Structure formats: structure tokens, C-alpha cells
């Protein structure tokens, strides 16, 4: 065997070893690629499951909002509106939704906003009553620690207060009328 043949044999062996090494790398890459695809498919299935759960939870929250007579809002820790029922939009924004807006820009009242701020600061439920325009509103703000949110319920008590005044006036008039003949 000549030197040239020996060099060619040596080069062939090195090329063959490089080819085998390349095949091993390709196989490993394909295995890891299949594992990555499997992990991706698993993550996608988990995402779809979480989206379905989220849709179900949102539907339940919307149903609760529709069943309520009061304006209900859910605020994040920065007092941004993340959910509200239609009554809230009708009460404060003429039916136009205002998600991702600050609570103060939705209600446009300092006292209502301060009740929410106080509830967040003290981490306990706050109840206040405030005159907003021609209406008298009662607000309950309750922090939900586990979610870092604040649940807000607003009730329009204008008619109740008007009826209370009418009842007091009626009782005062009746007592006056009953006293007059006796005097």
C-alpha cells in the first residue's frame, strides 16, 4: 500500500467518522425537536383549558352582574376598572363601557373614589354615601386580597331618601293636625 493510498484511507476514515458524528447529532436534534413539539402541544392544551375556565368564570361573573339591581364594578390595585355590569355603565357612562379606565374617570366623584382608596389603604370594607349630581349614591368597597382587586357595589338610594322624607313629612303633618283640634 502506497503512501497516497494510506492518506486516502485515512481521509476516508476521518470523513466517515465525521459523517457518523453528524448523524448522531441529527438524531439527537430530531429527538429533542420531537420532545419540544410534544412540550409545545402540551402547553397549548393547557392554555386552551385555562382559556375555557376563564370563559366559564367570566360568564358566571356576567350572569351575577345581570342578576343584580346595583352597579357592580371590579377594580385592580391601581383602581382601574377591569369589569363592570351594565347597570354601572348605565349609571355612570350613559351605557357606554369604560374598561381599563380609572375609577375616578368613570364615576367622576371624589367621595366615591375616596371610599375605594380608603378600602385599599385599610384593607377592609368601606361604606359611604355621596350626593352625585341629583342622585344620592351609597357605595360599598371591599378589597379582595387573594386577587389584589377591589369589589365595588353602588346603589342609587335617591328614591329611598325621597320616600323617607315624604314619610317624615306625612307623620309631622298628621301629628300637627291631630294636635290642633285637641288644643
KADA-V991603 format. One record per helix or strand. SS is the DSSP state (@ for helix, = for strand). FROM is the first residue (numbers start at 1). TO is the last residue. If there is no record, write none. Layout:
SS & FROM & TO
SS & FROM & TO
This chain:
@ & 3 & 67
= & 71 & 76
= & 80 & 84
@ & 86 & 93
= & 102 & 102
@ & 103 & 107
@ & 110 & 122
= & 126 & 132
= & 135 & 144
= & 149 & 156
@ & 158 & 182
